[in-house]
Amino acid sequence: MQQPWDAISFSDLPVREDLKLQRAYGAPQLDVPVRLNVNENPYPPSASLSTRIADAMWDVARNAHRYPDRDAMELRGSLAAYLTHDTGVTLDCSQVWAGNGSNEVLQQILQVFGGPGRTAFALTPGYPMYEEYCRTTFTRLHTLPRTGTFDVDLDLTIATIRALQPDVIFLTSPNNPTGTALSIGEIQAILDVTRGMVVVDEAYAEFRRRGVPSAVTLLPRNPRLIVSRTLSKAFKFAGGRVGYCACAPAVIDAIKLVRLPYHLSAFTQAAARVALASRDELLSQVGILKSERDETVSWLRGQGLEVPDSDANFVMFGRFENRHLVWAELLRNGVLIREAGPQGYLRVSIGTSAEMRAFRAALLAAIDCYPLK
């Protein structure tokens, strides 16, 4: 006899064997005064922009009985125009693809170019979701550790890629959780030795320091390069769930083979177009956050902590004998950050000046309780 629906447990379900011991990815969502754990832009949209987005939603709602533009052509045109503005590389809608956050875009890439019998490659520490994308697409993931200073050992990386010849290579610049960026020369050197697809994840590209170019500049001469980005970070549009990638039109034709029908709602497309039309306003605090980041790096180093250079809107720091105790002490003082990166390290997102003052005070109190390693 079947059990009642409210009596059945996870272990009673016929879950795939490779998933039974896994845990769902996600950062803690806690209601605390200072939340600095998921790399959001801390500045909300203005009232006038919120009104413009609401007006766009009203217009879309009148035709909600119709399916949205399946290929999101107008949105992709707006994204191409923004990338052209940001990188100096002329792009059009045929060279940009959009999805529900860069997570969906990256998973689609693995659905097309990965899969059973295929392999992917990534450097560690890195974004934990790469492992999940590989697991859900049955792609075997090979990893290579970064150096002790979280840089890339280029010679070793190239030798490993030559030996493995992975079907998909993930390069993250700036890297999450370390904040470190790759040079254009390093990316091109890797492109030169692989037959597979190279994905450069630039989720935090708008926060890169002066003189650090985007991998988009390499697209015209590298047809197997894909550069992914998001509106969730610098554009303060995390709730909108819009990610995108720039690549050769043939790559987009391939991605269309695995996209779900009408994967981007009309509401999402309309709101994102308003956001992109207001890019100057939405990006207006990026400079402030970059300055706050650099000040945070300097302050943390002044406390005797190890801190890699960051080109993102977060900073990784350590090392602690027991990072969880430090994390918990910050939380007790109303500041939520992230246990991310190698053992002994924590990661803090850059918030407002007031939030960062609260973080510094809470961290000093935590260090008093739990000294450095």
C-alpha positions in Angstrom: 0.0 0.0 0.0 1.3 3.4 -0.9 2.2 5.8 1.9 0.3 9.1 2.3 2.1 11.9 0.4 3.0 13.8 3.6 4.5 10.6 5.2 7.0 9.8 2.4 10.7 10.9 2.9 13.5 11.6 0.5 15.0 8.1 1.0 11.7 6.5 0.0 11.9 8.0 -3.5 13.5 6.4 -6.5 16.1 9.1 -6.8 19.1 8.6 -9.1 22.0 6.9 -7.3 24.5 9.7 -8.2 22.2 12.2 -6.5 21.3 10.5 -3.3 24.3 11.7 -1.3 24.3 15.2 -2.8 23.1 18.5 -1.2 21.3 21.2 -3.1 23.5 24.2 -3.8 22.7 27.5 -2.1 23.9 30.0 0.3 22.1 30.5 3.7 19.2 32.9 3.4 18.9 34.5 6.8 17.1 37.6 7.9 20.0 39.6 9.5 20.8 43.4 9.4 23.9 43.0 7.1 23.8 40.4 4.3 27.2 40.2 2.5 27.2 36.6 1.4 25.9 36.3 -2.2 27.8 39.1 -4.1 24.7 41.2 -4.8 24.9 44.9 -5.6 23.7 46.5 -2.3 22.1 49.5 -3.9 18.5 49.1 -5.0 17.1 50.6 -8.2 15.7 54.1 -7.9 12.0 54.7 -7.5 11.8 56.1 -11.1 13.5 53.0 -12.5 11.2 50.7 -10.5 8.2 52.6 -11.9 9.5 52.2 -15.5 9.9 48.4 -14.9 6.4 48.2 -13.4 5.0 50.1 -16.5 6.7 47.6 -18.7 5.2 44.7 -16.8 1.7 46.3 -17.2 2.2 46.4 -21.0 3.3 42.8 -21.1 0.4 41.7 -18.8 -2.1 42.8 -21.5 -0.7 40.1 -23.8 0.1 37.5 -21.2 -2.2 35.0 -23.0 0.4 34.9 -25.8 3.8 33.1 -25.7 6.9 35.4 -25.5 9.4 35.9 -28.3 11.0 32.4 -28.3 14.4 33.8 -29.4 14.3 37.0 -27.3 15.6 39.0 -30.3 15.0 42.5 -28.9 16.6 41.6 -25.5 19.6 40.0 -27.3 20.0 43.2 -29.4 20.0 45.3 -26.2 22.6 43.0 -24.6 24.8 43.2 -27.7 24.6 47.0 -27.7 25.7 47.0 -24.0 28.6 44.6 -24.7 29.7 46.7 -27.6 29.7 49.8 -25.3 31.5 47.9 -22.5 34.2 46.1 -24.5 34.6 48.1 -27.8 33.9 44.9 -29.8 31.0 45.4 -32.2 28.3 42.7 -31.6 24.8 42.1 -32.8 21.9 39.9 -31.6 23.1 37.0 -33.7 26.2 36.8 -31.4 24.5 37.0 -28.0 22.3 34.4 -26.3 20.2 34.9 -23.1 18.8 32.7 -20.4 17.4 32.6 -16.9 20.7 33.7 -15.2 24.1 32.6 -16.4 23.5 29.3 -14.6 21.0 28.3 -17.3 23.3 29.5 -20.1 26.3 27.5 -18.7 24.2 24.4 -18.3 22.9 24.7 -21.8 26.5 24.9 -23.0 27.3 21.6 -21.3 24.1 20.0 -22.6 25.4 20.8 -26.1 29.1 20.3 -25.9 29.4 18.0 -22.8 27.5 14.9 -21.9 28.1 11.1 -21.5 31.6 10.2 -22.7 32.7 13.8 -22.7 34.9 15.8 -20.3 35.1 19.3 -18.8 38.0 21.1 -17.1 38.1 23.8 -14.5 40.6 25.3 -12.1 40.1 25.2 -8.3 39.1 26.8 -6.1 36.3 27.8 -8.4 32.6 28.2 -8.7 31.0 25.1 -7.2 28.1 25.1 -9.7 30.5 23.9 -12.4 30.5 20.5 -10.7 26.7 20.5 -10.6 26.4 21.4 -14.3 28.7 18.5 -15.1 26.8 16.0 -12.8 23.4 16.9 -14.2 24.7 16.6 -17.8 26.7 13.4 -17.2 30.0 15.2 -18.1 33.2 14.1 -16.4 34.9 17.0 -14.7 38.7 17.3 -14.3 40.1 19.9 -12.1 43.5 21.5 -11.5 44.5 23.4 -8.4 45.6 27.0 -8.6 48.9 28.1 -7.1 49.3 28.9 -3.4 48.6 32.5 -4.3 45.5 31.5 -6.3 47.1 32.4 -9.6 47.2 30.1 -12.6 50.2 27.9 -13.3 50.0 28.5 -17.0 52.6 25.9 -18.1 51.0 23.2 -15.9 47.5 24.2 -17.1 48.5 24.0 -20.8 50.2 20.7 -20.3 47.1 19.3 -18.5 44.8 20.5 -21.3 47.1 19.0 -24.0 47.0 15.7 -22.2 43.2 15.7 -21.5 41.9 17.6 -24.5 38.6 18.3 -22.6 35.5 19.1 -24.6 34.7 22.1 -22.4 37.1 24.3 -20.5 35.7 26.7 -17.8 37.9 29.8 -17.1 36.5 32.2 -14.5 37.7 35.8 -14.7 37.3 37.3 -12.1 37.3 34.0 -10.3 34.8 33.1 -7.7 35.7 32.8 -4.8 39.2 34.2 -5.0 38.4 37.4 -7.0 41.5 37.0 -9.2 41.4 37.7 -12.9 43.1 36.1 -15.9 45.1 38.0 -18.4 44.1 38.1 -22.1 47.4 36.4 -22.8 46.6 33.5 -20.5 43.2 33.0 -22.0 44.6 33.1 -25.6 47.4 30.6 -24.7 44.7 28.1 -23.5 42.6 28.7 -26.6 45.7 27.9 -28.7 46.1 24.4 -27.4 42.5 23.1 -27.2 40.1 21.6 -29.7 37.2 22.0 -27.3 35.0 24.9 -26.3 36.4 27.5 -23.9 34.0 29.3 -21.7 35.2 32.4 -19.9 32.7 33.2 -17.1 32.7 37.0 -16.6 29.9 37.3 -14.1 31.9 40.0 -12.3 33.5 41.7 -15.3 32.1 45.1 -14.6 34.1 45.2 -11.3 37.5 44.5 -13.0 40.3 47.0 -12.3 41.5 49.5 -14.9 43.6 47.9 -17.6 42.0 44.4 -17.3 40.3 43.8 -20.6 37.3 41.5 -21.3 37.7 38.2 -23.0 35.1 39.5 -25.4 38.0 41.2 -27.2 39.2 37.7 -28.2 36.0 36.6 -29.8 36.6 37.8 -33.4 39.5 35.4 -33.9 38.4 32.5 -31.7 35.2 30.8 -32.9 35.2 28.2 -30.1 35.3 30.9 -27.3 32.1 31.7 -25.3 32.1 34.6 -22.8 29.2 34.4 -20.3 27.9 37.3 -18.2 25.0 38.2 -16.0 22.8 41.1 -15.0 22.6 39.9 -11.4 25.8 41.6 -10.1 26.8 45.0 -11.3 23.4 45.7 -12.8 21.7 45.1 -9.5 19.2 42.9 -11.2 19.6 39.6 -9.3 15.9 39.2 -8.9 15.4 39.5 -12.6 17.4 36.3 -13.3 19.0 37.2 -16.7 22.3 35.9 -17.9 23.8 35.8 -21.3 26.8 34.9 -23.4 28.6 36.2 -26.4 29.9 33.8 -29.0 29.9 32.9 -32.7 26.4 32.6 -34.3 27.0 28.9 -35.0 27.3 28.3 -31.2 23.9 29.9 -30.6 22.4 27.6 -33.3 23.8 24.7 -31.3 22.5 26.0 -28.0 19.0 26.3 -29.5 19.0 22.5 -29.8 18.7 22.1 -26.0 16.9 25.2 -24.9 13.4 24.7 -23.4 10.5 26.2 -25.4 9.9 29.9 -24.5 12.5 29.7 -21.7 12.6 33.4 -21.1 9.2 34.9 -20.1 7.9 38.0 -21.7 8.0 39.7 -18.2 11.7 38.8 -17.8 12.5 40.1 -21.3 10.7 43.4 -20.8 12.2 44.1 -17.4 15.7 43.3 -18.6 15.3 45.7 -21.6 14.3 48.5 -19.3 17.3 47.7 -17.1 19.7 47.8 -20.1 18.2 51.0 -21.3 19.0 52.5 -17.9 22.6 51.1 -17.7 24.2 54.4 -16.7 21.9 54.6 -13.7 22.2 51.0 -12.7 26.0 50.9 -13.0 26.4 54.3 -11.3 27.6 52.8 -8.0 30.1 50.3 -9.5 33.0 52.8 -9.0 32.0 53.2 -5.4 31.9 49.5 -4.8 35.3 49.1 -6.5 36.8 51.7 -4.2 35.2 50.1 -1.1 36.6 46.7 -2.3 40.1 48.1 -2.6 39.9 49.7 0.9 38.6 46.4 2.3 41.5 44.5 0.8 44.0 47.0 2.4 42.2 47.0 5.8 42.1 43.2 5.9 45.8 42.9 5.1 46.4 45.5 7.8 44.9 43.0 10.3 47.4 40.4 9.3 45.1 38.5 7.0 46.0 36.8 3.7 44.0 38.5 0.9 44.4 37.8 -2.9 43.9 40.8 -5.2 40.3 41.1 -6.3 38.7 42.3 -9.5 35.2 41.4 -8.3 32.7 42.8 -5.9 33.9 40.5 -3.1 37.0 39.7 -1.2 38.3 36.3 0.0 40.4 36.4 3.2 42.0 34.1 5.8 43.5 32.1 7.2 41.6 31.0 10.3 42.1 27.9 12.4 38.4 27.3 12.4 36.6 29.5 9.8 33.1 28.3 10.8 33.5 29.7 14.3 34.6 33.1 12.9 31.6 33.0 10.5 29.2 32.1 13.3 30.6 34.9 15.5 30.0 37.5 12.7 26.5 36.1 12.3 25.9 36.5 16.0 26.8 40.2 15.5 24.3 40.5 12.7 26.7 40.2 9.7 26.2 37.3 7.2 29.2 36.4 5.0 30.1 33.2 3.2 32.2 30.2 4.0 33.7 29.9 0.6 37.1 28.9 -0.9 39.8 26.7 0.7 39.7 25.7 4.3 40.6 28.6 6.5 39.2 31.3 4.2 36.0 33.3 4.2 34.4 35.6 1.5 32.7 38.9 2.0 30.6 40.7 -0.6 31.2 44.4 -0.8 28.2 46.3 0.6 27.5 50.0 1.4 29.9 52.0 3.5 27.7 51.4 6.6 27.5 47.7 5.9 31.3 47.5 5.6 31.8 49.4 8.8 29.5 46.8 10.5 31.5 44.0 8.9 34.9 45.4 10.2 33.6 45.8 13.7 32.1 42.3 13.7 35.3 40.8 12.3 37.5 42.4 14.9 35.3 41.0 17.6 35.5 37.6 16.0 39.3 37.7 15.7 39.5 38.6 19.4 37.6 35.4 20.1 39.3 33.2 17.5 42.8 34.2 16.6 44.3 33.7 13.1 45.9 30.5 12.1 
